[in-house]
Amino acid sequence: MARAKTATALSDPRRALILRLVEEKGPITQAQIAKALNMSWGQVQWHLYVLEREGKIRRVTKNGLTYYVSATAPIDFSSGLE
């Protein structure tokens, strides 16, 4: 568990890429992130966990799907994401 406690949001360049993608394309699913960055689902899951823990992104669930958005971005409720 030491890795989980010491990882920070931007200590890995892949997290910076994910964060930029979420900021530019969000709301976006984990699968969409994995496909866009040619990463495995598990790799993306780990990086999303760290980014969410650090308060850089947040989850929004709609119709059973989890989307990720920038923590600073307002959610457009007219798009149906709540």
mmCIF file of the N, C-alpha and C atoms, coordinates in Angstrom:
data_MODEL
# 
_entry.id   MODEL 
# 
loop_
_atom_site.group_PDB 
_atom_site.id 
_atom_site.type_symbol 
_atom_site.label_atom_id 
_atom_site.label_alt_id 
_atom_site.label_comp_id 
_atom_site.label_asym_id 
_atom_site.label_entity_id 
_atom_site.label_seq_id 
_atom_site.pdbx_PDB_ins_code 
_atom_site.Cartn_x 
_atom_site.Cartn_y 
_atom_site.Cartn_z 
_atom_site.occupancy 
_atom_site.B_iso_or_equiv 
_atom_site.pdbx_formal_charge 
_atom_site.auth_seq_id 
_atom_site.auth_comp_id 
_atom_site.auth_asym_id 
_atom_site.auth_atom_id 
_atom_site.pdbx_PDB_model_num 
ATOM 1   N N  . MET A 1 1  ? 0.796   -1.211 0.000   1.00 0.00 ? 1  MET A N  1 
ATOM 2   C CA . MET A 1 1  ? 0.000   0.000  0.000   1.00 0.00 ? 1  MET A CA 1 
ATOM 3   C C  . MET A 1 1  ? 0.838   1.275  0.000   1.00 0.00 ? 1  MET A C  1 
ATOM 4   N N  . ALA A 1 2  ? 2.140   1.152  0.124   1.00 0.00 ? 2  ALA A N  1 
ATOM 5   C CA . ALA A 1 2  ? 2.972   2.350  0.134   1.00 0.00 ? 2  ALA A CA 1 
ATOM 6   C C  . ALA A 1 2  ? 2.827   3.136  -1.162  1.00 0.00 ? 2  ALA A C  1 
ATOM 7   N N  . ARG A 1 3  ? 2.710   2.434  -2.284  1.00 0.00 ? 3  ARG A N  1 
ATOM 8   C CA . ARG A 1 3  ? 2.561   3.111  -3.573  1.00 0.00 ? 3  ARG A CA 1 
ATOM 9   C C  . ARG A 1 3  ? 1.299   3.970  -3.596  1.00 0.00 ? 3  ARG A C  1 
ATOM 10  N N  . ALA A 1 4  ? 0.211   3.440  -3.068  1.00 0.00 ? 4  ALA A N  1 
ATOM 11  C CA . ALA A 1 4  ? -1.055  4.168  -3.070  1.00 0.00 ? 4  ALA A CA 1 
ATOM 12  C C  . ALA A 1 4  ? -0.982  5.424  -2.220  1.00 0.00 ? 4  ALA A C  1 
ATOM 13  N N  . LYS A 1 5  ? -0.224  5.388  -1.156  1.00 0.00 ? 5  LYS A N  1 
ATOM 14  C CA . LYS A 1 5  ? -0.142  6.532  -0.258  1.00 0.00 ? 5  LYS A CA 1 
ATOM 15  C C  . LYS A 1 5  ? 0.806   7.608  -0.770  1.00 0.00 ? 5  LYS A C  1 
ATOM 16  N N  . THR A 1 6  ? 1.807   7.222  -1.558  1.00 0.00 ? 6  THR A N  1 
ATOM 17  C CA . THR A 1 6  ? 2.802   8.199  -1.980  1.00 0.00 ? 6  THR A CA 1 
ATOM 18  C C  . THR A 1 6  ? 2.550   8.771  -3.371  1.00 0.00 ? 6  THR A C  1 
ATOM 19  N N  . ALA A 1 7  ? 1.698   8.137  -4.161  1.00 0.00 ? 7  ALA A N  1 
ATOM 20  C CA . ALA A 1 7  ? 1.416   8.636  -5.510  1.00 0.00 ? 7  ALA A CA 1 
ATOM 21  C C  . ALA A 1 7  ? 0.672   9.963  -5.417  1.00 0.00 ? 7  ALA A C  1 
ATOM 22  N N  . THR A 1 8  ? 1.132   10.936 -6.188  1.00 0.00 ? 8  THR A N  1 
ATOM 23  C CA . THR A 1 8  ? 0.451   12.222 -6.229  1.00 0.00 ? 8  THR A CA 1 
ATOM 24  C C  . THR A 1 8  ? -0.121  12.442 -7.622  1.00 0.00 ? 8  THR A C  1 
ATOM 25  N N  . ALA A 1 9  ? -1.033  13.387 -7.728  1.00 0.00 ? 9  ALA A N  1 
ATOM 26  C CA . ALA A 1 9  ? -1.785  13.587 -8.960  1.00 0.00 ? 9  ALA A CA 1 
ATOM 27  C C  . ALA A 1 9  ? -0.899  13.753 -10.186 1.00 0.00 ? 9  ALA A C  1 
ATOM 28  N N  . LEU A 1 10 ? 0.142   14.525 -10.087 1.00 0.00 ? 10 LEU A N  1 
ATOM 29  C CA . LEU A 1 10 ? 0.942   14.807 -11.279 1.00 0.00 ? 10 LEU A CA 1 
ATOM 30  C C  . LEU A 1 10 ? 2.352   14.234 -11.207 1.00 0.00 ? 10 LEU A C  1 
ATOM 31  N N  . SER A 1 11 ? 2.550   13.224 -10.344 1.00 0.00 ? 11 SER A N  1 
ATOM 32  C CA . SER A 1 11 ? 3.874   12.606 -10.241 1.00 0.00 ? 11 SER A CA 1 
ATOM 33  C C  . SER A 1 11 ? 4.143   11.624 -11.383 1.00 0.00 ? 11 SER A C  1 
ATOM 34  N N  . ASP A 1 12 ? 3.162   11.379 -12.216 1.00 0.00 ? 12 ASP A N  1 
ATOM 35  C CA . ASP A 1 12 ? 3.320   10.480 -13.361 1.00 0.00 ? 12 ASP A CA 1 
ATOM 36  C C  . ASP A 1 12 ? 2.818   11.207 -14.605 1.00 0.00 ? 12 ASP A C  1 
ATOM 37  N N  . PRO A 1 13 ? 3.594   11.230 -15.680 1.00 0.00 ? 13 PRO A N  1 
ATOM 38  C CA . PRO A 1 13 ? 3.167   11.956 -16.882 1.00 0.00 ? 13 PRO A CA 1 
ATOM 39  C C  . PRO A 1 13 ? 1.869   11.423 -17.491 1.00 0.00 ? 13 PRO A C  1 
ATOM 40  N N  . ARG A 1 14 ? 1.567   10.141 -17.253 1.00 0.00 ? 14 ARG A N  1 
ATOM 41  C CA . ARG A 1 14 ? 0.306   9.593  -17.773 1.00 0.00 ? 14 ARG A CA 1 
ATOM 42  C C  . ARG A 1 14 ? -0.900  10.204 -17.077 1.00 0.00 ? 14 ARG A C  1 
ATOM 43  N N  . ARG A 1 15 ? -0.749  10.533 -15.794 1.00 0.00 ? 15 ARG A N  1 
ATOM 44  C CA . ARG A 1 15 ? -1.857  11.191 -15.091 1.00 0.00 ? 15 ARG A CA 1 
ATOM 45  C C  . ARG A 1 15 ? -2.081  12.586 -15.644 1.00 0.00 ? 15 ARG A C  1 
ATOM 46  N N  . ALA A 1 16 ? -1.005  13.268 -16.000 1.00 0.00 ? 16 ALA A N  1 
ATOM 47  C CA . ALA A 1 16 ? -1.147  14.601 -16.606 1.00 0.00 ? 16 ALA A CA 1 
ATOM 48  C C  . ALA A 1 16 ? -1.889  14.496 -17.931 1.00 0.00 ? 16 ALA A C  1 
ATOM 49  N N  . LEU A 1 17 ? -1.598  13.455 -18.717 1.00 0.00 ? 17 LEU A N  1 
ATOM 50  C CA . LEU A 1 17 ? -2.313  13.247 -19.980 1.00 0.00 ? 17 LEU A CA 1 
ATOM 51  C C  . LEU A 1 17 ? -3.793  12.967 -19.736 1.00 0.00 ? 17 LEU A C  1 
ATOM 52  N N  . ILE A 1 18 ? -4.077  12.116 -18.756 1.00 0.00 ? 18 ILE A N  1 
ATOM 53  C CA . ILE A 1 18 ? -5.471  11.805 -18.435 1.00 0.00 ? 18 ILE A CA 1 
ATOM 54  C C  . ILE A 1 18 ? -6.196  13.052 -17.973 1.00 0.00 ? 18 ILE A C  1 
ATOM 55  N N  . LEU A 1 19 ? -5.564  13.825 -17.112 1.00 0.00 ? 19 LEU A N  1 
ATOM 56  C CA . LEU A 1 19 ? -6.197  15.045 -16.616 1.00 0.00 ? 19 LEU A CA 1 
ATOM 57  C C  . LEU A 1 19 ? -6.486  16.013 -17.751 1.00 0.00 ? 19 LEU A C  1 
ATOM 58  N N  . ARG A 1 20 ? -5.545  16.186 -18.658 1.00 0.00 ? 20 ARG A N  1 
ATOM 59  C CA . ARG A 1 20 ? -5.750  17.076 -19.799 1.00 0.00 ? 20 ARG A CA 1 
ATOM 60  C C  . ARG A 1 20 ? -6.905  16.584 -20.671 1.00 0.00 ? 20 ARG A C  1 
ATOM 61  N N  . LEU A 1 21 ? -6.970  15.268 -20.891 1.00 0.00 ? 21 LEU A N  1 
ATOM 62  C CA . LEU A 1 21 ? -8.046  14.689 -21.688 1.00 0.00 ? 21 LEU A CA 1 
ATOM 63  C C  . LEU A 1 21 ? -9.401  14.899 -21.030 1.00 0.00 ? 21 LEU A C  1 
ATOM 64  N N  . VAL A 1 22 ? -9.469  14.682 -19.734 1.00 0.00 ? 22 VAL A N  1 
ATOM 65  C CA . VAL A 1 22 ? -10.726 14.881 -19.002 1.00 0.00 ? 22 VAL A CA 1 
ATOM 66  C C  . VAL A 1 22 ? -11.145 16.353 -19.066 1.00 0.00 ? 22 VAL A C  1 
ATOM 67  N N  . GLU A 1 23 ? -10.200 17.260 -18.918 1.00 0.00 ? 23 GLU A N  1 
ATOM 68  C CA . GLU A 1 23 ? -10.511 18.692 -18.975 1.00 0.00 ? 23 GLU A CA 1 
ATOM 69  C C  . GLU A 1 23 ? -10.997 19.111 -20.358 1.00 0.00 ? 23 GLU A C  1 
ATOM 70  N N  . GLU A 1 24 ? -10.411 18.519 -21.403 1.00 0.00 ? 24 GLU A N  1 
ATOM 71  C CA . GLU A 1 24 ? -10.764 18.906 -22.767 1.00 0.00 ? 24 GLU A CA 1 
ATOM 72  C C  . GLU A 1 24 ? -11.993 18.185 -23.303 1.00 0.00 ? 24 GLU A C  1 
ATOM 73  N N  . LYS A 1 25 ? -12.164 16.912 -22.968 1.00 0.00 ? 25 LYS A N  1 
ATOM 74  C CA . LYS A 1 25 ? -13.219 16.090 -23.568 1.00 0.00 ? 25 LYS A CA 1 
ATOM 75  C C  . LYS A 1 25 ? -14.327 15.691 -22.609 1.00 0.00 ? 25 LYS A C  1 
ATOM 76  N N  . GLY A 1 26 ? -14.162 15.950 -21.315 1.00 0.00 ? 26 GLY A N  1 
ATOM 77  C CA . GLY A 1 26 ? -15.125 15.477 -20.326 1.00 0.00 ? 26 GLY A CA 1 
ATOM 78  C C  . GLY A 1 26 ? -16.506 16.047 -20.538 1.00 0.00 ? 26 GLY A C  1 
ATOM 79  N N  . PRO A 1 27 ? -17.539 15.385 -20.082 1.00 0.00 ? 27 PRO A N  1 
ATOM 80  C CA . PRO A 1 27 ? -17.499 14.108 -19.378 1.00 0.00 ? 27 PRO A CA 1 
ATOM 81  C C  . PRO A 1 27 ? -17.068 12.967 -20.303 1.00 0.00 ? 27 PRO A C  1 
ATOM 82  N N  . ILE A 1 28 ? -16.272 12.068 -19.739 1.00 0.00 ? 28 ILE A N  1 
ATOM 83  C CA . ILE A 1 28 ? -15.685 10.980 -20.510 1.00 0.00 ? 28 ILE A CA 1 
ATOM 84  C C  . ILE A 1 28 ? -15.606 9.737  -19.628 1.00 0.00 ? 28 ILE A C  1 
ATOM 85  N N  . THR A 1 29 ? -15.834 8.570  -20.222 1.00 0.00 ? 29 THR A N  1 
ATOM 86  C CA . THR A 1 29 ? -15.794 7.327  -19.453 1.00 0.00 ? 29 THR A CA 1 
ATOM 87  C C  . THR A 1 29 ? -14.376 6.788  -19.364 1.00 0.00 ? 29 THR A C  1 
ATOM 88  N N  . GLN A 1 30 ? -14.192 5.848  -18.455 1.00 0.00 ? 30 GLN A N  1 
ATOM 89  C CA . GLN A 1 30 ? -12.891 5.208  -18.291 1.00 0.00 ? 30 GLN A CA 1 
ATOM 90  C C  . GLN A 1 30 ? -12.488 4.478  -19.570 1.00 0.00 ? 30 GLN A C  1 
ATOM 91  N N  . ALA A 1 31 ? -13.429 3.819  -20.210 1.00 0.00 ? 31 ALA A N  1 
ATOM 92  C CA . ALA A 1 31 ? -13.132 3.095  -21.451 1.00 0.00 ? 31 ALA A CA 1 
ATOM 93  C C  . ALA A 1 31 ? -12.723 4.061  -22.565 1.00 0.00 ? 31 ALA A C  1 
ATOM 94  N N  . GLN A 1 32 ? -13.368 5.210  -22.641 1.00 0.00 ? 32 GLN A N  1 
ATOM 95  C CA . GLN A 1 32 ? -13.005 6.206  -23.651 1.00 0.00 ? 32 GLN A CA 1 
ATOM 96  C C  . GLN A 1 32 ? -11.599 6.748  -23.413 1.00 0.00 ? 32 GLN A C  1 
ATOM 97  N N  . ILE A 1 33 ? -11.250 6.939  -22.148 1.00 0.00 ? 33 ILE A N  1 
ATOM 98  C CA . ILE A 1 33 ? -9.905  7.403  -21.801 1.00 0.00 ? 33 ILE A CA 1 
ATOM 99  C C  . ILE A 1 33 ? -8.876  6.348  -22.215 1.00 0.00 ? 33 ILE A C  1 
ATOM 100 N N  . ALA A 1 34 ? -9.147  5.086  -21.862 1.00 0.00 ? 34 ALA A N  1 
ATOM 101 C CA . ALA A 1 34 ? -8.222  3.997  -22.192 1.00 0.00 ? 34 ALA A CA 1 
ATOM 102 C C  . ALA A 1 34 ? -8.004  3.908  -23.697 1.00 0.00 ? 34 ALA A C  1 
ATOM 103 N N  . LYS A 1 35 ? -9.070  4.017  -24.465 1.00 0.00 ? 35 LYS A N  1 
ATOM 104 C CA . LYS A 1 35 ? -8.958  3.923  -25.918 1.00 0.00 ? 35 LYS A CA 1 
ATOM 105 C C  . LYS A 1 35 ? -8.190  5.121  -26.488 1.00 0.00 ? 35 LYS A C  1 
ATOM 106 N N  . ALA A 1 36 ? -8.497  6.316  -26.010 1.00 0.00 ? 36 ALA A N  1 
ATOM 107 C CA . ALA A 1 36 ? -7.860  7.530  -26.525 1.00 0.00 ? 36 ALA A CA 1 
ATOM 108 C C  . ALA A 1 36 ? -6.363  7.554  -26.254 1.00 0.00 ? 36 ALA A C  1 
ATOM 109 N N  . LEU A 1 37 ? -5.945  6.990  -25.120 1.00 0.00 ? 37 LEU A N  1 
ATOM 110 C CA . LEU A 1 37 ? -4.535  7.049  -24.731 1.00 0.00 ? 37 LEU A CA 1 
ATOM 111 C C  . LEU A 1 37 ? -3.812  5.718  -24.920 1.00 0.00 ? 37 LEU A C  1 
ATOM 112 N N  . ASN A 1 38 ? -4.516  4.731  -25.498 1.00 0.00 ? 38 ASN A N  1 
ATOM 113 C CA . ASN A 1 38 ? -3.923  3.416  -25.749 1.00 0.00 ? 38 ASN A CA 1 
ATOM 114 C C  . ASN A 1 38 ? -3.331  2.828  -24.465 1.00 0.00 ? 38 ASN A C  1 
ATOM 115 N N  . MET A 1 39 ? -4.133  2.868  -23.413 1.00 0.00 ? 39 MET A N  1 
ATOM 116 C CA . MET A 1 39 ? -3.738  2.319  -22.120 1.00 0.00 ? 39 MET A CA 1 
ATOM 117 C C  . MET A 1 39 ? -4.727  1.224  -21.739 1.00 0.00 ? 39 MET A C  1 
ATOM 118 N N  . SER A 1 40 ? -4.313  0.321  -20.863 1.00 0.00 ? 40 SER A N  1 
ATOM 119 C CA . SER A 1 40 ? -5.231  -0.721 -20.404 1.00 0.00 ? 40 SER A CA 1 
ATOM 120 C C  . SER A 1 40 ? -6.253  -0.110 -19.447 1.00 0.00 ? 40 SER A C  1 
ATOM 121 N N  . TRP A 1 41 ? -7.375  -0.804 -19.328 1.00 0.00 ? 41 TRP A N  1 
ATOM 122 C CA . TRP A 1 41 ? -8.440  -0.347 -18.437 1.00 0.00 ? 41 TRP A CA 1 
ATOM 123 C C  . TRP A 1 41 ? -7.921  -0.244 -17.000 1.00 0.00 ? 41 TRP A C  1 
ATOM 124 N N  . GLY A 1 42 ? -7.109  -1.219 -16.592 1.00 0.00 ? 42 GLY A N  1 
ATOM 125 C CA . GLY A 1 42 ? -6.562  -1.229 -15.233 1.00 0.00 ? 42 GLY A CA 1 
ATOM 126 C C  . GLY A 1 42 ? -5.607  -0.079 -14.967 1.00 0.00 ? 42 GLY A C  1 
ATOM 127 N N  . GLN A 1 43 ? -4.780  0.248  -15.958 1.00 0.00 ? 43 GLN A N  1 
ATOM 128 C CA . GLN A 1 43 ? -3.873  1.394  -15.792 1.00 0.00 ? 43 GLN A CA 1 
ATOM 129 C C  . GLN A 1 43 ? -4.674  2.672  -15.603 1.00 0.00 ? 43 GLN A C  1 
ATOM 130 N N  . VAL A 1 44 ? -5.686  2.848  -16.428 1.00 0.00 ? 44 VAL A N  1 
ATOM 131 C CA . VAL A 1 44 ? -6.516  4.053  -16.337 1.00 0.00 ? 44 VAL A CA 1 
ATOM 132 C C  . VAL A 1 44 ? -7.226  4.104  -14.990 1.00 0.00 ? 44 VAL A C  1 
ATOM 133 N N  . GLN A 1 45 ? -7.709  2.957  -14.525 1.00 0.00 ? 45 GLN A N  1 
ATOM 134 C CA . GLN A 1 45 ? -8.405  2.906  -13.240 1.00 0.00 ? 45 GLN A CA 1 
ATOM 135 C C  . GLN A 1 45 ? -7.504  3.410  -12.112 1.00 0.00 ? 45 GLN A C  1 
ATOM 136 N N  . TRP A 1 46 ? -6.253  2.969  -12.094 1.00 0.00 ? 46 TRP A N  1 
ATOM 137 C CA . TRP A 1 46 ? -5.313  3.400  -11.061 1.00 0.00 ? 46 TRP A CA 1 
ATOM 138 C C  . TRP A 1 46 ? -5.092  4.911  -11.115 1.00 0.00 ? 46 TRP A C  1 
ATOM 139 N N  . HIS A 1 47 ? -4.849  5.433  -12.304 1.00 0.00 ? 47 HIS A N  1 
ATOM 140 C CA . HIS A 1 47 ? -4.575  6.861  -12.443 1.00 0.00 ? 47 HIS A CA 1 
ATOM 141 C C  . HIS A 1 47 ? -5.812  7.706  -12.105 1.00 0.00 ? 47 HIS A C  1 
ATOM 142 N N  . LEU A 1 48 ? -6.990  7.237  -12.478 1.00 0.00 ? 48 LEU A N  1 
ATOM 143 C CA . LEU A 1 48 ? -8.220  7.950  -12.115 1.00 0.00 ? 48 LEU A CA 1 
ATOM 144 C C  . LEU A 1 48 ? -8.404  7.974  -10.599 1.00 0.00 ? 48 LEU A C  1 
ATOM 145 N N  . TYR A 1 49 ? -8.088  6.855  -9.957  1.00 0.00 ? 49 TYR A N  1 
ATOM 146 C CA . TYR A 1 49 ? -8.180  6.789  -8.506  1.00 0.00 ? 49 TYR A CA 1 
ATOM 147 C C  . TYR A 1 49 ? -7.306  7.861  -7.856  1.00 0.00 ? 49 TYR A C  1 
ATOM 148 N N  . VAL A 1 50 ? -6.072  7.970  -8.305  1.00 0.00 ? 50 VAL A N  1 
ATOM 149 C CA . VAL A 1 50 ? -5.146  8.957  -7.726  1.00 0.00 ? 50 VAL A CA 1 
ATOM 150 C C  . VAL A 1 50 ? -5.645  10.372 -8.010  1.00 0.00 ? 50 VAL A C  1 
ATOM 151 N N  . LEU A 1 51 ? -6.067  10.638 -9.236  1.00 0.00 ? 51 LEU A N  1 
ATOM 152 C CA . LEU A 1 51 ? -6.557  11.986 -9.590  1.00 0.00 ? 51 LEU A CA 1 
ATOM 153 C C  . LEU A 1 51 ? -7.799  12.352 -8.784  1.00 0.00 ? 51 LEU A C  1 
ATOM 154 N N  . GLU A 1 52 ? -8.674  11.385 -8.581  1.00 0.00 ? 52 GLU A N  1 
ATOM 155 C CA . GLU A 1 52 ? -9.881  11.660 -7.795  1.00 0.00 ? 52 GLU A CA 1 
ATOM 156 C C  . GLU A 1 52 ? -9.542  11.879 -6.324  1.00 0.00 ? 52 GLU A C  1 
ATOM 157 N N  . ARG A 1 53 ? -8.645  11.072 -5.793  1.00 0.00 ? 53 ARG A N  1 
ATOM 158 C CA . ARG A 1 53 ? -8.220  11.214 -4.392  1.00 0.00 ? 53 ARG A CA 1 
ATOM 159 C C  . ARG A 1 53 ? -7.591  12.580 -4.136  1.00 0.00 ? 53 ARG A C  1 
ATOM 160 N N  . GLU A 1 54 ? -6.859  13.089 -5.133  1.00 0.00 ? 54 GLU A N  1 
ATOM 161 C CA . GLU A 1 54 ? -6.183  14.381 -5.005  1.00 0.00 ? 54 GLU A CA 1 
ATOM 162 C C  . GLU A 1 54 ? -7.116  15.560 -5.319  1.00 0.00 ? 54 GLU A C  1 
ATOM 163 N N  . GLY A 1 55 ? -8.364  15.267 -5.691  1.00 0.00 ? 55 GLY A N  1 
ATOM 164 C CA . GLY A 1 55 ? -9.330  16.329 -5.936  1.00 0.00 ? 55 GLY A CA 1 
ATOM 165 C C  . GLY A 1 55 ? -9.206  16.999 -7.299  1.00 0.00 ? 55 GLY A C  1 
ATOM 166 N N  . LYS A 1 56 ? -8.561  16.339 -8.257  1.00 0.00 ? 56 LYS A N  1 
ATOM 167 C CA . LYS A 1 56 ? -8.390  16.911 -9.598  1.00 0.00 ? 56 LYS A CA 1 
ATOM 168 C C  . LYS A 1 56 ? -9.570  16.608 -10.515 1.00 0.00 ? 56 LYS A C  1 
ATOM 169 N N  . ILE A 1 57 ? -10.219 15.459 -10.292 1.00 0.00 ? 57 ILE A N  1 
ATOM 170 C CA . ILE A 1 57 ? -11.374 15.075 -11.089 1.00 0.00 ? 57 ILE A CA 1 
ATOM 171 C C  . ILE A 1 57 ? -12.480 14.590 -10.157 1.00 0.00 ? 57 ILE A C  1 
ATOM 172 N N  . ARG A 1 58 ? -13.669 14.421 -10.709 1.00 0.00 ? 58 ARG A N  1 
ATOM 173 C CA . ARG A 1 58 ? -14.758 13.829 -9.943  1.00 0.00 ? 58 ARG A CA 1 
ATOM 174 C C  . ARG A 1 58 ? -15.592 12.946 -10.859 1.00 0.00 ? 58 ARG A C  1 
ATOM 175 N N  . ARG A 1 59 ? -16.348 12.048 -10.244 1.00 0.00 ? 59 ARG A N  1 
ATOM 176 C CA . ARG A 1 59 ? -17.205 11.122 -10.978 1.00 0.00 ? 59 ARG A CA 1 
ATOM 177 C C  . ARG A 1 59 ? -18.620 11.661 -11.062 1.00 0.00 ? 59 ARG A C  1 
ATOM 178 N N  . VAL A 1 60 ? -19.248 11.367 -12.177 1.00 0.00 ? 60 VAL A N  1 
ATOM 179 C CA . VAL A 1 60 ? -20.663 11.677 -12.368 1.00 0.00 ? 60 VAL A CA 1 
ATOM 180 C C  . VAL A 1 60 ? -21.292 10.422 -12.952 1.00 0.00 ? 60 VAL A C  1 
ATOM 181 N N  . THR A 1 61 ? -22.348 9.911  -12.328 1.00 0.00 ? 61 THR A N  1 
ATOM 182 C CA . THR A 1 61 ? -22.986 8.694  -12.797 1.00 0.00 ? 61 THR A CA 1 
ATOM 183 C C  . THR A 1 61 ? -24.308 9.024  -13.463 1.00 0.00 ? 61 THR A C  1 
ATOM 184 N N  . LYS A 1 62 ? -24.523 8.433  -14.628 1.00 0.00 ? 62 LYS A N  1 
ATOM 185 C CA . LYS A 1 62 ? -25.757 8.623  -15.389 1.00 0.00 ? 62 LYS A CA 1 
ATOM 186 C C  . LYS A 1 62 ? -26.110 7.305  -16.058 1.00 0.00 ? 62 LYS A C  1 
ATOM 187 N N  . ASN A 1 63 ? -27.313 6.804  -15.813 1.00 0.00 ? 63 ASN A N  1 
ATOM 188 C CA . ASN A 1 63 ? -27.795 5.560  -16.417 1.00 0.00 ? 63 ASN A CA 1 
ATOM 189 C C  . ASN A 1 63 ? -26.822 4.403  -16.253 1.00 0.00 ? 63 ASN A C  1 
ATOM 190 N N  . GLY A 1 64 ? -26.227 4.290  -15.086 1.00 0.00 ? 64 GLY A N  1 
ATOM 191 C CA . GLY A 1 64 ? -25.324 3.186  -14.801 1.00 0.00 ? 64 GLY A CA 1 
ATOM 192 C C  . GLY A 1 64 ? -23.908 3.345  -15.336 1.00 0.00 ? 64 GLY A C  1 
ATOM 193 N N  . LEU A 1 65 ? -23.625 4.431  -16.038 1.00 0.00 ? 65 LEU A N  1 
ATOM 194 C CA . LEU A 1 65 ? -22.279 4.692  -16.547 1.00 0.00 ? 65 LEU A CA 1 
ATOM 195 C C  . LEU A 1 65 ? -21.606 5.754  -15.685 1.00 0.00 ? 65 LEU A C  1 
ATOM 196 N N  . THR A 1 66 ? -20.328 5.585  -15.469 1.00 0.00 ? 66 THR A N  1 
ATOM 197 C CA . THR A 1 66 ? -19.564 6.563  -14.700 1.00 0.00 ? 66 THR A CA 1 
ATOM 198 C C  . THR A 1 66 ? -18.742 7.400  -15.663 1.00 0.00 ? 66 THR A C  1 
ATOM 199 N N  . TYR A 1 67 ? -18.934 8.700  -15.562 1.00 0.00 ? 67 TYR A N  1 
ATOM 200 C CA . TYR A 1 67 ? -18.187 9.661  -16.369 1.00 0.00 ? 67 TYR A CA 1 
ATOM 201 C C  . TYR A 1 67 ? -17.253 10.416 -15.453 1.00 0.00 ? 67 TYR A C  1 
ATOM 202 N N  . TYR A 1 68 ? -16.157 10.890 -16.001 1.00 0.00 ? 68 TYR A N  1 
ATOM 203 C CA . TYR A 1 68 ? -15.201 11.687 -15.245 1.00 0.00 ? 68 TYR A CA 1 
ATOM 204 C C  . TYR A 1 68 ? -15.165 13.092 -15.807 1.00 0.00 ? 68 TYR A C  1 
ATOM 205 N N  . VAL A 1 69 ? -15.145 14.064 -14.903 1.00 0.00 ? 69 VAL A N  1 
ATOM 206 C CA . VAL A 1 69 ? -15.075 15.472 -15.280 1.00 0.00 ? 69 VAL A CA 1 
ATOM 207 C C  . VAL A 1 69 ? -14.033 16.149 -14.405 1.00 0.00 ? 69 VAL A C  1 
ATOM 208 N N  . SER A 1 70 ? -13.533 17.265 -14.874 1.00 0.00 ? 70 SER A N  1 
ATOM 209 C CA . SER A 1 70 ? -12.595 18.050 -14.090 1.00 0.00 ? 70 SER A CA 1 
ATOM 210 C C  . SER A 1 70 ? -13.293 18.526 -12.817 1.00 0.00 ? 70 SER A C  1 
ATOM 211 N N  . ALA A 1 71 ? -12.589 18.521 -11.717 1.00 0.00 ? 71 ALA A N  1 
ATOM 212 C CA . ALA A 1 71 ? -13.174 18.954 -10.448 1.00 0.00 ? 71 ALA A CA 1 
ATOM 213 C C  . ALA A 1 71 ? -13.564 20.426 -10.485 1.00 0.00 ? 71 ALA A C  1 
ATOM 214 N N  . THR A 1 72 ? -12.940 21.195 -11.365 1.00 0.00 ? 72 THR A N  1 
ATOM 215 C CA . THR A 1 72 ? -13.239 22.620 -11.431 1.00 0.00 ? 72 THR A CA 1 
ATOM 216 C C  . THR A 1 72 ? -14.294 22.957 -12.480 1.00 0.00 ? 72 THR A C  1 
ATOM 217 N N  . ALA A 1 73 ? -14.658 21.974 -13.301 1.00 0.00 ? 73 ALA A N  1 
ATOM 218 C CA . ALA A 1 73 ? -15.622 22.236 -14.370 1.00 0.00 ? 73 ALA A CA 1 
ATOM 219 C C  . ALA A 1 73 ? -17.042 22.151 -13.824 1.00 0.00 ? 73 ALA A C  1 
ATOM 220 N N  . PRO A 1 74 ? -17.882 23.106 -14.228 1.00 0.00 ? 74 PRO A N  1 
ATOM 221 C CA . PRO A 1 74 ? -19.299 22.984 -13.850 1.00 0.00 ? 74 PRO A CA 1 
ATOM 222 C C  . PRO A 1 74 ? -19.925 21.843 -14.639 1.00 0.00 ? 74 PRO A C  1 
ATOM 223 N N  . ILE A 1 75 ? -20.872 21.161 -14.025 1.00 0.00 ? 75 ILE A N  1 
ATOM 224 C CA . ILE A 1 75 ? -21.574 20.098 -14.722 1.00 0.00 ? 75 ILE A CA 1 
ATOM 225 C C  . ILE A 1 75 ? -22.770 20.708 -15.431 1.00 0.00 ? 75 ILE A C  1 
ATOM 226 N N  . ASP A 1 76 ? -22.893 20.413 -16.709 1.00 0.00 ? 76 ASP A N  1 
ATOM 227 C CA . ASP A 1 76 ? -24.008 20.904 -17.513 1.00 0.00 ? 76 ASP A CA 1 
ATOM 228 C C  . ASP A 1 76 ? -25.189 19.968 -17.300 1.00 0.00 ? 76 ASP A C  1 
ATOM 229 N N  . PHE A 1 77 ? -26.099 20.359 -16.418 1.00 0.00 ? 77 PHE A N  1 
ATOM 230 C CA . PHE A 1 77 ? -27.223 19.498 -16.097 1.00 0.00 ? 77 PHE A CA 1 
ATOM 231 C C  . PHE A 1 77 ? -28.210 19.379 -17.257 1.00 0.00 ? 77 PHE A C  1 
ATOM 232 N N  . SER A 1 78 ? -28.149 20.278 -18.225 1.00 0.00 ? 78 SER A N  1 
ATOM 233 C CA . SER A 1 78 ? -29.028 20.170 -19.386 1.00 0.00 ? 78 SER A CA 1 
ATOM 234 C C  . SER A 1 78 ? -28.632 18.999 -20.269 1.00 0.00 ? 78 SER A C  1 
ATOM 235 N N  . SER A 1 79 ? -27.391 18.519 -20.113 1.00 0.00 ? 79 SER A N  1 
ATOM 236 C CA . SER A 1 79 ? -26.965 17.362 -20.910 1.00 0.00 ? 79 SER A CA 1 
ATOM 237 C C  . SER A 1 79 ? -27.457 16.066 -20.307 1.00 0.00 ? 79 SER A C  1 
ATOM 238 N N  . GLY A 1 80 ? -28.085 16.152 -19.144 1.00 0.00 ? 80 GLY A N  1 
ATOM 239 C CA . GLY A 1 80 ? -28.637 14.950 -18.513 1.00 0.00 ? 80 GLY A CA 1 
ATOM 240 C C  . GLY A 1 80 ? -27.695 14.274 -17.548 1.00 0.00 ? 80 GLY A C  1 
ATOM 241 N N  . LEU A 1 81 ? -26.491 14.769 -17.363 1.00 0.00 ? 81 LEU A N  1 
ATOM 242 C CA . LEU A 1 81 ? -25.568 14.186 -16.395 1.00 0.00 ? 81 LEU A CA 1 
ATOM 243 C C  . LEU A 1 81 ? -25.828 14.770 -15.025 1.00 0.00 ? 81 LEU A C  1 
ATOM 244 N N  . GLU A 1 82 ? -26.097 13.916 -14.081 1.00 0.00 ? 82 GLU A N  1 
ATOM 245 C CA . GLU A 1 82 ? -26.331 14.373 -12.718 1.00 0.00 ? 82 GLU A CA 1 
ATOM 246 C C  . GLU A 1 82 ? -25.646 13.463 -11.744 1.00 0.00 ? 82 GLU A C  1 
# 
